Amino acid sequence: TLFPPITEALFEQAGGGVLIDQAYQPQSSKGMARCYVSGHRVVGFGHNLITALMTPTSVDTMSSPPQPMGRVMFGPEVTRFAALRKAMEDRWIPEMQSLLSIADHDLPLLWDADFLFRARKSANDSPYVLCEINASSVAPFPPSAVQPVAAAAVGRALAGRLRKETSNPH
């Protein structure tokens, strides 16, 4: 499976705190995939190297770690991340919403989930492991996100206006 099932045990492991200890990912030298989401639909991806934990490439122990590269942006249709998109939309986001009792209209207009690459032990293993979820200050984002986020914002504004008009007809 792409993701282990989201369970309450995951949150219990955090001991009531905000951080969950996770194993070091030796594949981190391949970078991080950022999945940009509007509501419950993937609207793009980013890929960048995470160099903080990488060791210097030269024999010289005084050399510095590799410098980070800029994030490369992709639209939601990119085949490189097709399996990640499918897992996010079809399984992971619905499981998260169910576990945390989050309705579609309560999901952020733009949020992202960061995934580190990991070695697969079997064909059923995911090449990704969840690193973090960001629900504020999500920038930069791919150009492919602009139209879906704007449409979602307009839709929510109209739905709010309709609720207000129907609840208070005067």
C-alpha positions in Angstrom: 0.0 0.0 0.0 1.1 3.6 -0.5 0.4 4.6 3.0 -0.1 2.6 6.2 -3.6 3.1 7.4 -4.1 6.2 9.4 -5.1 5.0 12.9 -5.6 6.5 16.3 -2.6 4.6 17.4 -0.5 7.0 15.3 -1.7 9.9 17.4 -1.4 7.9 20.6 2.3 7.4 19.8 2.7 11.1 19.9 1.9 10.9 23.6 -0.4 13.9 23.3 2.4 16.0 21.9 2.6 17.6 18.5 5.6 15.7 17.1 5.7 12.0 16.1 9.1 10.4 16.1 9.8 8.7 12.8 12.7 6.6 11.5 15.5 8.3 9.5 15.0 7.8 5.8 18.2 7.0 4.0 16.5 7.8 0.7 16.2 11.4 1.8 19.1 12.2 -0.6 16.5 11.8 -3.3 14.6 14.8 -2.0 11.1 15.5 -0.9 7.8 15.5 -2.8 5.3 18.1 -1.8 1.7 17.4 -2.7 -0.4 20.6 -3.0 -4.1 20.1 -2.3 -7.2 22.3 -2.6 -9.9 20.9 -0.4 -9.7 17.2 -1.2 -8.2 17.4 -4.7 -4.5 17.4 -5.6 -3.7 20.5 -7.6 0.1 20.1 -8.1 3.4 18.8 -6.9 6.8 20.1 -6.0 10.1 18.3 -5.7 13.2 19.6 -4.0 16.3 18.2 -2.4 16.6 18.2 1.4 20.3 18.7 2.1 20.4 19.3 5.8 21.1 15.6 6.6 23.3 14.9 3.7 27.1 14.4 4.2 29.7 16.3 2.2 30.5 14.6 -1.1 34.2 15.1 -1.1 36.8 13.3 1.0 37.6 16.6 2.7 35.8 16.4 6.0 35.8 20.2 6.2 33.6 20.7 3.1 30.1 21.7 3.5 26.9 19.7 2.7 25.4 20.1 -0.7 23.4 23.2 -1.2 19.6 22.8 -1.6 18.1 23.1 -5.0 15.0 25.2 -5.8 11.7 23.4 -5.8 10.6 22.2 -9.2 6.8 22.5 -9.7 4.6 20.1 -11.6 0.9 20.0 -12.4 -1.4 17.4 -10.9 -1.4 15.3 -14.1 2.4 14.5 -14.0 2.9 10.8 -14.3 5.9 10.8 -12.0 3.6 11.3 -9.0 0.4 9.7 -10.4 0.3 6.9 -7.7 0.8 9.5 -5.0 -2.1 11.6 -6.4 -4.4 8.6 -6.6 -3.5 7.5 -3.0 -4.1 11.0 -1.7 -7.4 11.5 -3.3 -8.9 8.0 -3.1 -7.7 6.8 0.2 -5.4 9.0 2.4 -7.4 12.2 2.5 -10.8 10.4 3.0 -9.2 8.4 5.9 -7.8 11.5 7.4 -11.2 13.3 7.2 -12.9 10.3 8.7 -10.5 9.9 11.6 -10.4 13.6 12.4 -14.1 14.4 11.5 -13.2 17.0 8.9 -15.9 17.8 6.3 -14.9 18.7 2.8 -15.9 22.4 3.3 -13.7 22.5 6.4 -10.5 21.5 4.5 -8.2 24.4 3.7 -8.5 26.0 0.3 -4.7 25.3 -0.2 -2.7 22.9 1.9 0.2 20.5 1.3 1.6 17.3 2.5 5.3 16.6 2.3 6.6 13.1 1.6 10.2 11.8 1.9 11.3 9.0 -0.5 11.9 5.6 1.1 13.3 2.3 0.0 10.7 -0.3 -0.9 11.1 -3.7 0.7 8.3 -5.2 -1.4 6.3 -4.2 -4.5 3.4 -3.3 -2.1 5.4 -0.8 -0.1 5.0 2.9 -0.8 8.0 4.8 -2.1 6.9 7.6 0.2 6.6 8.3 3.9 4.6 11.2 5.2 6.9 13.9 6.7 4.5 16.7 7.5 1.3 18.5 6.6 1.2 22.3 6.2 -2.1 24.2 6.4 -0.9 27.8 6.6 1.6 29.8 4.6 1.6 27.4 1.7 3.9 29.2 -0.7 5.2 29.0 -3.3 2.8 26.8 -5.0 2.6 25.5 -8.6 0.7 27.6 -11.2 -1.7 24.7 -11.7 -3.1 25.5 -8.2 -4.3 29.0 -9.0 -7.5 28.2 -10.9 -8.7 25.4 -8.6 -8.0 27.4 -5.4 -9.8 30.5 -6.9 -12.8 28.4 -7.9 -13.0 26.8 -4.5 -12.9 30.2 -2.8 -15.7 31.5 -5.0 -17.7 28.3 -4.4 -17.3 28.6 -0.6 -18.3 32.3 -0.7 -21.4 31.6 -2.7 -22.3 28.6 -0.4 -21.9 30.8 2.6 -24.0 33.5 1.1 -26.7 31.0 0.2 -26.7 29.6 3.8 -27.1 33.1 5.2 -29.9 33.9 2.8 -31.8 30.7 3.5 -31.4 30.9 7.3 -32.5 34.5 7.5 -35.0 35.3 4.8 -35.6 38.9 6.0 
